[in-house]
Amino acid sequence: MEHRVREYAQRHGLSLREQLGYGMHGSVFVAESQPGTEVVAPRSALKVQRRQQEYIRERDVYLRLKEHGVIRIRGCDVPEMLRFDDELWVIEMTLVKRPFVLDFAGAYLDHAPDFSEEVWADWRAEKKEQFGRHWPEVQAILRVLEGYGVKMLDVNPGNVAFADRET
């Protein structure tokens, strides 16, 4: 993965900086535009995916959100996709700060997986415990996303974060 994000940075005149995070789907790095290159943003986030399937899912969710001009949901910033590379499985997006909603590699467009009601009940119970008093607001955010056809399953306090850091 690291060689692909480095290749992307080189192609677009970006300097890689610190790693913002990593997870089961990929890694995220800060990038800065180098002088004399096409600048879409002075600093951006580069997410490189481990697998093509998750890359396509996330790219398509960001394209859907971009189509509808979504950059905030219920007071939470949503990264704006700036560019993407289908060969290297890299998405370049704006950097966001808390409160935010991000990481759509595990999301589905226009349908949800066909899980049993028992699985969904367990999922809801786990999320309610993870988010505590913020769970009703998380549910409202998920309903807004569903209005755009986005079913976000990888919902955790690292992907839906509030300003108070209690989650």
C-alpha positions as CSV (number, residue, x, y, z in Angstrom):
1,M,0.0,0.0,0.0
2,E,2.8,2.4,0.9
3,H,4.3,2.2,-2.6
4,R,0.9,3.1,-4.2
5,V,0.3,6.1,-2.0
6,R,3.9,7.3,-2.7
7,E,3.3,6.8,-6.5
8,Y,0.1,8.9,-6.2
9,A,1.9,11.6,-4.4
10,Q,4.6,11.7,-7.0
11,R,2.1,11.8,-9.9
12,H,0.3,14.8,-8.3
13,G,3.3,16.8,-7.0
14,L,2.5,16.1,-3.3
15,S,4.8,15.5,-0.4
16,L,3.7,12.9,2.1
17,R,3.6,13.9,5.7
18,E,2.5,12.1,8.8
19,Q,0.2,9.1,8.9
20,L,-3.2,10.1,10.2
21,G,-4.5,6.7,10.8
22,Y,-4.9,3.1,9.6
23,G,-7.4,0.4,9.9
24,M,-8.6,-2.8,8.3
25,H,-9.4,-1.1,5.0
26,G,-6.4,1.1,4.5
27,S,-4.2,3.9,5.7
28,V,-4.5,7.7,5.6
29,F,-1.7,10.2,5.2
30,V,-1.4,14.0,5.2
31,A,-0.1,15.4,1.9
32,E,1.1,18.8,1.0
33,S,1.2,20.4,-2.4
34,Q,4.7,21.1,-3.7
35,P,5.5,24.6,-5.1
36,G,5.0,24.8,-8.8
37,T,2.4,22.0,-9.1
38,E,-1.4,22.0,-9.7
39,V,-2.9,22.7,-6.3
40,V,-6.3,21.4,-5.5
41,A,-5.7,22.0,-1.8
42,P,-2.5,23.1,0.1
43,R,-2.9,20.1,2.5
44,S,-5.1,17.1,2.0
45,A,-5.6,13.5,3.2
46,L,-4.7,10.6,1.0
47,K,-6.4,7.3,1.8
48,V,-5.0,4.2,0.2
49,Q,-7.1,1.0,0.3
50,R,-5.9,-2.5,0.9
51,R,-8.5,-4.0,-1.5
52,Q,-10.1,-2.8,-4.6
53,Q,-13.6,-3.6,-3.4
54,E,-13.4,-1.3,-0.4
55,Y,-11.7,1.4,-2.6
56,I,-14.6,1.2,-5.1
57,R,-17.2,1.4,-2.3
58,E,-15.6,4.4,-0.7
59,R,-15.0,6.2,-4.0
60,D,-18.6,5.7,-5.0
61,V,-20.0,6.9,-1.7
62,Y,-17.8,10.1,-2.0
63,L,-19.0,10.6,-5.6
64,R,-22.6,10.3,-4.4
65,L,-22.1,12.8,-1.6
66,K,-20.2,15.1,-4.0
67,E,-23.1,14.9,-6.5
68,H,-25.4,16.2,-3.7
69,G,-23.0,18.8,-2.4
70,V,-22.7,17.1,1.0
71,I,-19.8,18.5,3.1
72,R,-21.6,18.6,6.5
73,I,-24.2,16.3,8.1
74,R,-26.0,17.6,11.2
75,G,-23.0,19.8,12.2
76,C,-20.4,17.2,11.4
77,D,-17.9,17.8,8.6
78,V,-17.6,15.2,5.8
79,P,-14.4,15.1,3.8
80,E,-14.8,16.3,0.3
81,M,-13.2,14.1,-2.4
82,L,-10.7,16.1,-4.4
83,R,-9.3,13.4,-6.7
84,F,-9.0,9.6,-6.9
85,D,-7.0,7.0,-8.8
86,D,-8.6,3.8,-9.9
87,E,-5.3,2.2,-10.6
88,L,-3.6,3.0,-7.3
89,W,-6.8,2.7,-5.1
90,V,-6.1,6.2,-3.6
91,I,-8.7,8.8,-2.7
92,E,-7.5,12.4,-2.0
93,M,-9.8,14.4,0.2
94,T,-10.0,17.5,2.4
95,L,-8.8,17.3,5.9
96,V,-11.5,17.6,8.6
97,K,-11.5,18.2,12.3
98,R,-14.0,17.1,15.0
99,P,-16.9,16.9,14.7
100,F,-16.8,14.7,11.6
101,V,-18.2,11.7,9.7
102,L,-15.8,9.8,7.6
103,D,-14.6,6.4,6.4
104,F,-17.0,4.9,3.9
105,A,-15.0,1.9,2.8
106,G,-17.4,-0.4,4.6
107,A,-20.5,1.4,3.4
108,Y,-23.0,0.2,0.8
109,L,-24.8,2.2,-1.8
110,D,-28.6,1.8,-2.4
111,H,-28.9,-1.4,-0.4
112,A,-27.7,-2.9,2.9
113,P,-26.4,-6.4,3.4
114,D,-29.1,-9.0,4.0
115,F,-28.4,-9.6,7.7
116,S,-30.9,-11.2,10.0
117,E,-32.9,-9.0,12.4
118,E,-30.9,-10.7,15.2
119,V,-27.6,-9.5,13.7
120,W,-29.0,-5.9,13.2
121,A,-30.2,-5.9,16.9
122,D,-26.8,-7.0,18.1
123,W,-25.2,-4.3,15.9
124,R,-27.5,-1.6,17.3
125,A,-26.8,-2.7,20.9
126,E,-23.1,-2.5,20.3
127,K,-23.3,0.9,18.7
128,K,-25.5,2.2,21.5
129,E,-22.9,1.1,24.0
130,Q,-20.0,2.6,22.0
131,F,-21.7,6.0,21.6
132,G,-23.6,6.3,24.9
133,R,-25.5,9.6,25.0
134,H,-24.5,10.4,21.4
135,W,-26.3,7.4,20.0
136,P,-29.5,9.2,19.1
137,E,-27.4,11.8,17.2
138,V,-25.5,9.1,15.4
139,Q,-28.8,7.5,14.4
140,A,-29.9,10.8,13.0
141,I,-26.7,11.1,11.0
142,L,-27.2,7.6,9.6
143,R,-30.7,8.4,8.5
144,V,-29.4,11.5,6.6
145,L,-26.8,9.2,4.9
146,E,-29.5,6.7,4.1
147,G,-31.5,9.5,2.4
148,Y,-28.6,9.7,-0.1
149,G,-28.6,5.9,-0.5
150,V,-25.6,5.4,1.8
151,K,-25.8,2.6,4.3
152,M,-22.8,3.1,6.7
153,L,-22.0,0.0,8.7
154,D,-18.5,0.7,10.0
155,V,-19.9,3.1,12.6
156,N,-17.6,3.8,15.5
157,P,-16.3,6.7,17.5
158,G,-13.3,7.0,15.2
159,N,-15.5,7.5,12.2
160,V,-18.4,9.5,13.7
161,A,-16.7,11.9,16.2
162,F,-18.2,14.7,18.2
163,A,-16.4,17.8,19.5
164,D,-16.6,16.8,23.1
165,R,-14.4,13.6,22.7
166,E,-16.7,11.7,25.0
167,T,-17.1,9.0,22.4
